[in-house]
Amino acid sequence: MNFSELFKLSGLLGRFSPDGKCLASCVQYRLVVRDVNTLQILQLYTCLDQIQYIEWSSDSLFILCAMYKRGIVQVWSLEQPDWHCKIDEGSAGLVASCWSPDGRHILNTTEFHLRITVWSLCTKSVSYIKYPKACQQGIAFTKDGRYMAVAERRDCKDFISIFVCSDWQLLRHFDTETQDLFGIEWAPNGCVLAVWDTCLEYKVLLYSLDGRLLSMYRAYEWSLGIKSIAWSPSSQFLAIGSYDEKVRILNHVTWKKITEFEHPATIANTKTIVYKEVEKSPSVETERLSFPPTRALASSLFSTESKYDISQVPVSLQYIKPVADRANPKMGIGMLAFSPDNCFLATKNDNIPNAVWIWDIQKLKLFVVLEQLCAIQSFQWDPRQPRLAVCTGNSKVYLWSPAGCVSVQVPMEGDFQIVSLSWHSSGDSMALLSKDNFCLCYLEREEVK
């Protein structure tokens, strides 16, 4: 495994282009585009204010930079660096911005969710979508880019509008049986739209493309409900994580629950492998010690390396009792992700912040638990194979695959606390992001296989 040098970063804004050739990163008001292989700077753009969000167009030819504080979006072209575009929402303000799947339209959501403005880069025409709902996930595109679903709120009721992305014509408009709709998500095959309610009410509704209600699922009542949702890449399963520390799996034939995964503080099953991260002090030969020590040696002396031990079950995990009288309690299933081959599901129970749970979807059983020394910040599956990368806010990156588990110290001077990571589409490398810096981690070919 090799690592690049550290580069400056702000706002965790580092993104690989969809074609995998470039890497965009932001430093305050500057946008830097690098070649992924050489890390040479290809383009440097200067925006009008500090960048708060960036997004590549689907064809990797344009980059959108949003400055929400000023209500401005700037668009840059990689092919024609002199071409530029500025969209100013003016007094309407701006709270969200994204590309349409064709990479030629930009959707801006104005302040107070008064409307969504659709700007065309080709014709400079403008369309408006009224009454968008102020919720966590209110716009969803099908994977093939043909349709867009928008959650709306009017007359104290929730609605969904489905648009055809090619001409922005309204295909369907229907009301949903929700109290206070919280999010929408298309199945990867684009045939079913999952709609879920506020955390105060456990309710998942599944709609067809023509607006028919296929099924409604409710696990319980009168308690905090859904916290996270994930479709399997094959669209066969819908995983629903909730505040009761369980994941329920629905099947795509009857939309009934086929199993539920519990996340207890004690692992007792002998067939579950528990990898426990343990610290090991670095061994330094005394002959190499010079005083004062070199910076590189000093940083390696004081950074504790770690390795994984296989724990004997039963294993008790560190459990945190949530504070009951605070908003957004740290409890329940906060993170869910299926592996790209549909074989595994990774989960995190916020009550047990130091553990990642990996479930075997073919056997519907708990397969592995990774018990870390620090709280899990982020995890992401390799897009090419069942391999999970995990970071915990320190200078290490952790990799799990069915073959085993490894902890890798990033050889950087100073304090490099990895809080987010992102795989390259090839699975050969990933970007490791901290609050102020980022670096690339290259996996050697033998490791990739």
Disulfide bonds with the S-S distance in Angstrom:
none
